[in-house]
Amino acid sequence: MIEFEVKDMSCGHCVGVVTQTVKLVDPDARVEVDLGAKKVMIESEEDRSSFAEALTAAGYPAV
């Protein structure tokens, strides 16, 4: 399980963009988003850096 803190998420639209971005990296990934905690949990075979780069490019820097 890969977990990120995405401080720039603030609404449902943000959740949608983050989820879609994760799915672009790995269409089979399982994604859970906790907007209140600003956390994204990803279950995937892809490496963490691929998701971090994609999220940053989409405007949602992930820590």
PDB file of N, CA, C and O in Angstrom:
ATOM      1  N   MET A   1       0.854  -1.187   0.000  1.00  0.00           N
ATOM      2  CA  MET A   1       0.000   0.000   0.000  1.00  0.00           C
ATOM      3  C   MET A   1       0.887   1.233   0.000  1.00  0.00           C
ATOM      4  O   MET A   1       1.816   1.351   0.799  1.00  0.00           O
ATOM      5  N   ILE A   2       0.585   2.142  -0.907  1.00  0.00           N
ATOM      6  CA  ILE A   2       1.306   3.410  -1.018  1.00  0.00           C
ATOM      7  C   ILE A   2       0.400   4.489  -0.449  1.00  0.00           C
ATOM      8  O   ILE A   2      -0.783   4.548  -0.785  1.00  0.00           O
ATOM      9  N   GLU A   3       0.939   5.335   0.401  1.00  0.00           N
ATOM     10  CA  GLU A   3       0.134   6.394   0.993  1.00  0.00           C
ATOM     11  C   GLU A   3       0.800   7.742   0.768  1.00  0.00           C
ATOM     12  O   GLU A   3       2.013   7.883   0.927  1.00  0.00           O
ATOM     13  N   PHE A   4      -0.002   8.726   0.396  1.00  0.00           N
ATOM     14  CA  PHE A   4       0.477  10.084   0.190  1.00  0.00           C
ATOM     15  C   PHE A   4      -0.370  11.050   0.991  1.00  0.00           C
ATOM     16  O   PHE A   4      -1.546  10.797   1.253  1.00  0.00           O
ATOM     17  N   GLU A   5       0.240  12.162   1.378  1.00  0.00           N
ATOM     18  CA  GLU A   5      -0.508  13.304   1.878  1.00  0.00           C
ATOM     19  C   GLU A   5      -0.551  14.305   0.730  1.00  0.00           C
ATOM     20  O   GLU A   5       0.489  14.674   0.185  1.00  0.00           O
ATOM     21  N   VAL A   6      -1.750  14.743   0.365  1.00  0.00           N
ATOM     22  CA  VAL A   6      -1.928  15.692  -0.733  1.00  0.00           C
ATOM     23  C   VAL A   6      -2.627  16.917  -0.155  1.00  0.00           C
ATOM     24  O   VAL A   6      -3.856  16.977  -0.109  1.00  0.00           O
ATOM     25  N   LYS A   7      -1.842  17.883   0.282  1.00  0.00           N
ATOM     26  CA  LYS A   7      -2.369  19.039   1.008  1.00  0.00           C
ATOM     27  C   LYS A   7      -3.270  19.934   0.165  1.00  0.00           C
ATOM     28  O   LYS A   7      -4.093  20.666   0.715  1.00  0.00           O
ATOM     29  N   ASP A   8      -3.131  19.890  -1.166  1.00  0.00           N
ATOM     30  CA  ASP A   8      -3.897  20.783  -2.026  1.00  0.00           C
ATOM     31  C   ASP A   8      -5.292  20.267  -2.372  1.00  0.00           C
ATOM     32  O   ASP A   8      -6.024  20.943  -3.095  1.00  0.00           O
ATOM     33  N   MET A   9      -5.680  19.098  -1.881  1.00  0.00           N
ATOM     34  CA  MET A   9      -7.035  18.594  -2.134  1.00  0.00           C
ATOM     35  C   MET A   9      -8.001  19.329  -1.212  1.00  0.00           C
ATOM     36  O   MET A   9      -7.785  19.403  -0.003  1.00  0.00           O
ATOM     37  N   SER A  10      -9.078  19.875  -1.801  1.00  0.00           N
ATOM     38  CA  SER A  10     -10.015  20.615  -0.965  1.00  0.00           C
ATOM     39  C   SER A  10     -11.486  20.333  -1.282  1.00  0.00           C
ATOM     40  O   SER A  10     -12.370  20.816  -0.575  1.00  0.00           O
ATOM     41  N   CYS A  11     -11.761  19.552  -2.346  1.00  0.00           N
ATOM     42  CA  CYS A  11     -13.167  19.341  -2.731  1.00  0.00           C
ATOM     43  C   CYS A  11     -13.306  18.041  -3.528  1.00  0.00           C
ATOM     44  O   CYS A  11     -12.326  17.346  -3.797  1.00  0.00           O
ATOM     45  N   GLY A  12     -14.525  17.743  -3.887  1.00  0.00           N
ATOM     46  CA  GLY A  12     -14.806  16.542  -4.662  1.00  0.00           C
ATOM     47  C   GLY A  12     -14.140  16.551  -6.028  1.00  0.00           C
ATOM     48  O   GLY A  12     -13.723  15.504  -6.523  1.00  0.00           O
ATOM     49  N   HIS A  13     -14.038  17.723  -6.641  1.00  0.00           N
ATOM     50  CA  HIS A  13     -13.352  17.821  -7.937  1.00  0.00           C
ATOM     51  C   HIS A  13     -11.893  17.393  -7.794  1.00  0.00           C
ATOM     52  O   HIS A  13     -11.369  16.657  -8.630  1.00  0.00           O
ATOM     53  N   CYS A  14     -11.248  17.857  -6.738  1.00  0.00           N
ATOM     54  CA  CYS A  14      -9.848  17.485  -6.478  1.00  0.00           C
ATOM     55  C   CYS A  14      -9.712  15.967  -6.344  1.00  0.00           C
ATOM     56  O   CYS A  14      -8.788  15.367  -6.892  1.00  0.00           O
ATOM     57  N   VAL A  15     -10.634  15.362  -5.617  1.00  0.00           N
ATOM     58  CA  VAL A  15     -10.622  13.911  -5.429  1.00  0.00           C
ATOM     59  C   VAL A  15     -10.733  13.216  -6.781  1.00  0.00           C
ATOM     60  O   VAL A  15     -10.038  12.232  -7.034  1.00  0.00           O
ATOM     61  N   GLY A  16     -11.599  13.721  -7.645  1.00  0.00           N
ATOM     62  CA  GLY A  16     -11.766  13.136  -8.970  1.00  0.00           C
ATOM     63  C   GLY A  16     -10.507  13.227  -9.810  1.00  0.00           C
ATOM     64  O   GLY A  16     -10.127  12.262 -10.471  1.00  0.00           O
ATOM     65  N   VAL A  17      -9.859  14.385  -9.788  1.00  0.00           N
ATOM     66  CA  VAL A  17      -8.622  14.572 -10.560  1.00  0.00           C
ATOM     67  C   VAL A  17      -7.521  13.666 -10.027  1.00  0.00           C
ATOM     68  O   VAL A  17      -6.801  13.040 -10.805  1.00  0.00           O
ATOM     69  N   VAL A  18      -7.387  13.592  -8.717  1.00  0.00           N
ATOM     70  CA  VAL A  18      -6.356  12.735  -8.114  1.00  0.00           C
ATOM     71  C   VAL A  18      -6.614  11.277  -8.469  1.00  0.00           C
ATOM     72  O   VAL A  18      -5.684  10.558  -8.834  1.00  0.00           O
ATOM     73  N   THR A  19      -7.857  10.834  -8.367  1.00  0.00           N
ATOM     74  CA  THR A  19      -8.200   9.450  -8.690  1.00  0.00           C
ATOM     75  C   THR A  19      -7.914   9.154 -10.158  1.00  0.00           C
ATOM     76  O   THR A  19      -7.333   8.119 -10.486  1.00  0.00           O
ATOM     77  N   GLN A  20      -8.321  10.057 -11.034  1.00  0.00           N
ATOM     78  CA  GLN A  20      -8.098   9.874 -12.469  1.00  0.00           C
ATOM     79  C   GLN A  20      -6.602   9.835 -12.785  1.00  0.00           C
ATOM     80  O   GLN A  20      -6.165   9.044 -13.621  1.00  0.00           O
ATOM     81  N   THR A  21      -5.827  10.675 -12.125  1.00  0.00           N
ATOM     82  CA  THR A  21      -4.377  10.708 -12.343  1.00  0.00           C
ATOM     83  C   THR A  21      -3.740   9.385 -11.942  1.00  0.00           C
ATOM     84  O   THR A  21      -2.883   8.864 -12.656  1.00  0.00           O
ATOM     85  N   VAL A  22      -4.156   8.843 -10.803  1.00  0.00           N
ATOM     86  CA  VAL A  22      -3.639   7.540 -10.354  1.00  0.00           C
ATOM     87  C   VAL A  22      -3.979   6.468 -11.381  1.00  0.00           C
ATOM     88  O   VAL A  22      -3.141   5.625 -11.701  1.00  0.00           O
ATOM     89  N   LYS A  23      -5.210   6.496 -11.902  1.00  0.00           N
ATOM     90  CA  LYS A  23      -5.650   5.493 -12.872  1.00  0.00           C
ATOM     91  C   LYS A  23      -4.911   5.619 -14.205  1.00  0.00           C
ATOM     92  O   LYS A  23      -4.783   4.631 -14.928  1.00  0.00           O
ATOM     93  N   LEU A  24      -4.424   6.809 -14.541  1.00  0.00           N
ATOM     94  CA  LEU A  24      -3.616   6.970 -15.754  1.00  0.00           C
ATOM     95  C   LEU A  24      -2.275   6.246 -15.612  1.00  0.00           C
ATOM     96  O   LEU A  24      -1.753   5.692 -16.579  1.00  0.00           O
ATOM     97  N   VAL A  25      -1.727   6.258 -14.397  1.00  0.00           N
ATOM     98  CA  VAL A  25      -0.460   5.567 -14.141  1.00  0.00           C
ATOM     99  C   VAL A  25      -0.688   4.057 -14.122  1.00  0.00           C
ATOM    100  O   VAL A  25       0.087   3.298 -14.704  1.00  0.00           O
ATOM    101  N   ASP A  26      -1.753   3.631 -13.452  1.00  0.00           N
ATOM    102  CA  ASP A  26      -2.071   2.203 -13.352  1.00  0.00           C
ATOM    103  C   ASP A  26      -3.592   2.030 -13.359  1.00  0.00           C
ATOM    104  O   ASP A  26      -4.244   2.224 -12.333  1.00  0.00           O
ATOM    105  N   PRO A  27      -4.159   1.664 -14.516  1.00  0.00           N
ATOM    106  CA  PRO A  27      -5.617   1.505 -14.615  1.00  0.00           C
ATOM    107  C   PRO A  27      -6.198   0.479 -13.641  1.00  0.00           C
ATOM    108  O   PRO A  27      -7.387   0.529 -13.324  1.00  0.00           O
ATOM    109  N   ASP A  28      -5.369  -0.447 -13.167  1.00  0.00           N
ATOM    110  CA  ASP A  28      -5.844  -1.483 -12.247  1.00  0.00           C
ATOM    111  C   ASP A  28      -5.644  -1.124 -10.779  1.00  0.00           C
ATOM    112  O   ASP A  28      -5.976  -1.918  -9.899  1.00  0.00           O
ATOM    113  N   ALA A  29      -5.109   0.055 -10.505  1.00  0.00           N
ATOM    114  CA  ALA A  29      -4.843   0.457  -9.117  1.00  0.00           C
ATOM    115  C   ALA A  29      -6.142   0.603  -8.340  1.00  0.00           C
ATOM    116  O   ALA A  29      -7.169   1.010  -8.883  1.00  0.00           O
ATOM    117  N   ARG A  30      -6.075   0.264  -7.066  1.00  0.00           N
ATOM    118  CA  ARG A  30      -7.189   0.538  -6.154  1.00  0.00           C
ATOM    119  C   ARG A  30      -6.839   1.828  -5.420  1.00  0.00           C
ATOM    120  O   ARG A  30      -5.757   1.955  -4.846  1.00  0.00           O
ATOM    121  N   VAL A  31      -7.763   2.778  -5.445  1.00  0.00           N
ATOM    122  CA  VAL A  31      -7.508   4.104  -4.884  1.00  0.00           C
ATOM    123  C   VAL A  31      -8.535   4.413  -3.806  1.00  0.00           C
ATOM    124  O   VAL A  31      -9.735   4.230  -4.011  1.00  0.00           O
ATOM    125  N   GLU A  32      -8.062   4.879  -2.663  1.00  0.00           N
ATOM    126  CA  GLU A  32      -8.940   5.359  -1.603  1.00  0.00           C
ATOM    127  C   GLU A  32      -8.475   6.769  -1.263  1.00  0.00           C
ATOM    128  O   GLU A  32      -7.282   7.016  -1.084  1.00  0.00           O
ATOM    129  N   VAL A  33      -9.434   7.693  -1.177  1.00  0.00           N
ATOM    130  CA  VAL A  33      -9.111   9.069  -0.853  1.00  0.00           C
ATOM    131  C   VAL A  33      -9.868   9.472   0.400  1.00  0.00           C
ATOM    132  O   VAL A  33     -11.081   9.279   0.493  1.00  0.00           O
ATOM    133  N   ASP A  34      -9.144  10.035   1.366  1.00  0.00           N
ATOM    134  CA  ASP A  34      -9.752  10.589   2.575  1.00  0.00           C
ATOM    135  C   ASP A  34      -9.554  12.093   2.495  1.00  0.00           C
ATOM    136  O   ASP A  34      -8.509  12.613   2.886  1.00  0.00           O
ATOM    137  N   LEU A  35     -10.573  12.793   1.983  1.00  0.00           N
ATOM    138  CA  LEU A  35     -10.456  14.230   1.758  1.00  0.00           C
ATOM    139  C   LEU A  35     -10.213  14.980   3.063  1.00  0.00           C
ATOM    140  O   LEU A  35      -9.402  15.906   3.099  1.00  0.00           O
ATOM    141  N   GLY A  36     -10.900  14.595   4.129  1.00  0.00           N
ATOM    142  CA  GLY A  36     -10.745  15.272   5.418  1.00  0.00           C
ATOM    143  C   GLY A  36      -9.312  15.220   5.934  1.00  0.00           C
ATOM    144  O   GLY A  36      -8.798  16.201   6.473  1.00  0.00           O
ATOM    145  N   ALA A  37      -8.674  14.064   5.763  1.00  0.00           N
ATOM    146  CA  ALA A  37      -7.298  13.888   6.221  1.00  0.00           C
ATOM    147  C   ALA A  37      -6.283  14.245   5.138  1.00  0.00           C
ATOM    148  O   ALA A  37      -5.076  14.262   5.379  1.00  0.00           O
ATOM    149  N   LYS A  38      -6.806  14.535   3.917  1.00  0.00           N
ATOM    150  CA  LYS A  38      -5.951  14.863   2.764  1.00  0.00           C
ATOM    151  C   LYS A  38      -4.967  13.727   2.462  1.00  0.00           C
ATOM    152  O   LYS A  38      -3.795  13.962   2.166  1.00  0.00           O
ATOM    153  N   LYS A  39      -5.471  12.492   2.545  1.00  0.00           N
ATOM    154  CA  LYS A  39      -4.662  11.296   2.311  1.00  0.00           C
ATOM    155  C   LYS A  39      -5.171  10.536   1.088  1.00  0.00           C
ATOM    156  O   LYS A  39      -6.371  10.474   0.819  1.00  0.00           O
ATOM    157  N   VAL A  40      -4.217   9.962   0.359  1.00  0.00           N
ATOM    158  CA  VAL A  40      -4.526   9.097  -0.774  1.00  0.00           C
ATOM    159  C   VAL A  40      -3.810   7.777  -0.546  1.00  0.00           C
ATOM    160  O   VAL A  40      -2.596   7.752  -0.346  1.00  0.00           O
ATOM    161  N   MET A  41      -4.555   6.684  -0.575  1.00  0.00           N
ATOM    162  CA  MET A  41      -3.985   5.358  -0.420  1.00  0.00           C
ATOM    163  C   MET A  41      -4.151   4.620  -1.747  1.00  0.00           C
ATOM    164  O   MET A  41      -5.237   4.575  -2.325  1.00  0.00           O
ATOM    165  N   ILE A  42      -3.046   4.047  -2.210  1.00  0.00           N
ATOM    166  CA  ILE A  42      -3.046   3.381  -3.515  1.00  0.00           C
ATOM    167  C   ILE A  42      -2.511   1.968  -3.354  1.00  0.00           C
ATOM    168  O   ILE A  42      -1.465   1.746  -2.744  1.00  0.00           O
ATOM    169  N   GLU A  43      -3.245   1.023  -3.911  1.00  0.00           N
ATOM    170  CA  GLU A  43      -2.776  -0.361  -3.955  1.00  0.00           C
ATOM    171  C   GLU A  43      -2.440  -0.658  -5.409  1.00  0.00           C
ATOM    172  O   GLU A  43      -3.323  -0.715  -6.265  1.00  0.00           O
ATOM    173  N   SER A  44      -1.138  -0.848  -5.678  1.00  0.00           N
ATOM    174  CA  SER A  44      -0.679  -1.020  -7.056  1.00  0.00           C
ATOM    175  C   SER A  44       0.681  -1.677  -7.079  1.00  0.00           C
ATOM    176  O   SER A  44       1.413  -1.681  -6.090  1.00  0.00           O
ATOM    177  N   GLU A  45       1.004  -2.239  -8.246  1.00  0.00           N
ATOM    178  CA  GLU A  45       2.329  -2.810  -8.472  1.00  0.00           C
ATOM    179  C   GLU A  45       3.321  -1.745  -8.937  1.00  0.00           C
ATOM    180  O   GLU A  45       4.530  -1.975  -8.931  1.00  0.00           O
ATOM    181  N   GLU A  46       2.810  -0.579  -9.340  1.00  0.00           N
ATOM    182  CA  GLU A  46       3.687   0.501  -9.796  1.00  0.00           C
ATOM    183  C   GLU A  46       4.470   1.073  -8.612  1.00  0.00           C
ATOM    184  O   GLU A  46       4.077   0.908  -7.457  1.00  0.00           O
ATOM    185  N   ASP A  47       5.581   1.745  -8.917  1.00  0.00           N
ATOM    186  CA  ASP A  47       6.386   2.293  -7.827  1.00  0.00           C
ATOM    187  C   ASP A  47       5.850   3.654  -7.386  1.00  0.00           C
ATOM    188  O   ASP A  47       5.185   4.360  -8.143  1.00  0.00           O
ATOM    189  N   ARG A  48       6.157   3.988  -6.162  1.00  0.00           N
ATOM    190  CA  ARG A  48       5.687   5.224  -5.526  1.00  0.00           C
ATOM    191  C   ARG A  48       6.051   6.468  -6.334  1.00  0.00           C
ATOM    192  O   ARG A  48       5.239   7.384  -6.462  1.00  0.00           O
ATOM    193  N   SER A  49       7.259   6.503  -6.875  1.00  0.00           N
ATOM    194  CA  SER A  49       7.720   7.703  -7.581  1.00  0.00           C
ATOM    195  C   SER A  49       6.888   7.987  -8.833  1.00  0.00           C
ATOM    196  O   SER A  49       6.699   9.151  -9.186  1.00  0.00           O
ATOM    197  N   SER A  50       6.394   6.962  -9.503  1.00  0.00           N
ATOM    198  CA  SER A  50       5.550   7.163 -10.688  1.00  0.00           C
ATOM    199  C   SER A  50       4.281   7.925 -10.320  1.00  0.00           C
ATOM    200  O   SER A  50       3.864   8.832 -11.040  1.00  0.00           O
ATOM    201  N   PHE A  51       3.671   7.553  -9.196  1.00  0.00           N
ATOM    202  CA  PHE A  51       2.465   8.238  -8.751  1.00  0.00           C
ATOM    203  C   PHE A  51       2.781   9.653  -8.274  1.00  0.00           C
ATOM    204  O   PHE A  51       2.036  10.588  -8.568  1.00  0.00           O
ATOM    205  N   ALA A  52       3.879   9.815  -7.540  1.00  0.00           N
ATOM    206  CA  ALA A  52       4.256  11.139  -7.036  1.00  0.00           C
ATOM    207  C   ALA A  52       4.482  12.107  -8.187  1.00  0.00           C
ATOM    208  O   ALA A  52       4.021  13.248  -8.139  1.00  0.00           O
ATOM    209  N   GLU A  53       5.187  11.662  -9.222  1.00  0.00           N
ATOM    210  CA  GLU A  53       5.451  12.519 -10.380  1.00  0.00           C
ATOM    211  C   GLU A  53       4.155  12.886 -11.101  1.00  0.00           C
ATOM    212  O   GLU A  53       3.960  14.043 -11.475  1.00  0.00           O
ATOM    213  N   ALA A  54       3.275  11.913 -11.296  1.00  0.00           N
ATOM    214  CA  ALA A  54       2.013  12.164 -11.996  1.00  0.00           C
ATOM    215  C   ALA A  54       1.125  13.126 -11.211  1.00  0.00           C
ATOM    216  O   ALA A  54       0.526  14.030 -11.794  1.00  0.00           O
ATOM    217  N   LEU A  55       1.037  12.942  -9.902  1.00  0.00           N
ATOM    218  CA  LEU A  55       0.207  13.821  -9.082  1.00  0.00           C
ATOM    219  C   LEU A  55       0.756  15.245  -9.067  1.00  0.00           C
ATOM    220  O   LEU A  55      -0.007  16.208  -9.134  1.00  0.00           O
ATOM    221  N   THR A  56       2.069  15.375  -8.980  1.00  0.00           N
ATOM    222  CA  THR A  56       2.692  16.707  -9.002  1.00  0.00           C
ATOM    223  C   THR A  56       2.418  17.382 -10.344  1.00  0.00           C
ATOM    224  O   THR A  56       2.091  18.568 -10.383  1.00  0.00           O
ATOM    225  N   ALA A  57       2.549  16.635 -11.447  1.00  0.00           N
ATOM    226  CA  ALA A  57       2.290  17.186 -12.786  1.00  0.00           C
ATOM    227  C   ALA A  57       0.828  17.620 -12.929  1.00  0.00           C
ATOM    228  O   ALA A  57       0.531  18.556 -13.671  1.00  0.00           O
ATOM    229  N   ALA A  58      -0.083  16.946 -12.225  1.00  0.00           N
ATOM    230  CA  ALA A  58      -1.509  17.282 -12.285  1.00  0.00           C
ATOM    231  C   ALA A  58      -1.866  18.460 -11.376  1.00  0.00           C
ATOM    232  O   ALA A  58      -3.012  18.910 -11.362  1.00  0.00           O
ATOM    233  N   GLY A  59      -0.883  18.958 -10.617  1.00  0.00           N
ATOM    234  CA  GLY A  59      -1.126  20.093  -9.749  1.00  0.00           C
ATOM    235  C   GLY A  59      -1.426  19.731  -8.305  1.00  0.00           C
ATOM    236  O   GLY A  59      -1.871  20.574  -7.526  1.00  0.00           O
ATOM    237  N   TYR A  60      -1.183  18.483  -7.953  1.00  0.00           N
ATOM    238  CA  TYR A  60      -1.433  18.010  -6.593  1.00  0.00           C
ATOM    239  C   TYR A  60      -0.166  17.354  -6.035  1.00  0.00           C
ATOM    240  O   TYR A  60      -0.074  16.128  -5.980  1.00  0.00           O
ATOM    241  N   PRO A  61       0.811  18.174  -5.622  1.00  0.00           N
ATOM    242  CA  PRO A  61       2.049  17.614  -5.074  1.00  0.00           C
ATOM    243  C   PRO A  61       1.755  16.666  -3.914  1.00  0.00           C
ATOM    244  O   PRO A  61       0.998  16.990  -3.000  1.00  0.00           O
ATOM    245  N   ALA A  62       2.367  15.500  -3.973  1.00  0.00           N
ATOM    246  CA  ALA A  62       2.114  14.460  -2.964  1.00  0.00           C
ATOM    247  C   ALA A  62       3.372  14.227  -2.142  1.00  0.00           C
ATOM    248  O   ALA A  62       4.478  14.135  -2.674  1.00  0.00           O
ATOM    249  N   VAL A  63       3.175  14.133  -0.832  1.00  0.00           N
ATOM    250  CA  VAL A  63       4.281  13.891   0.089  1.00  0.00           C
ATOM    251  C   VAL A  63       4.148  12.499   0.683  1.00  0.00           C
ATOM    252  O   VAL A  63       4.982  12.090   1.490  1.00  0.00           O
TER     253      VAL A  63
END
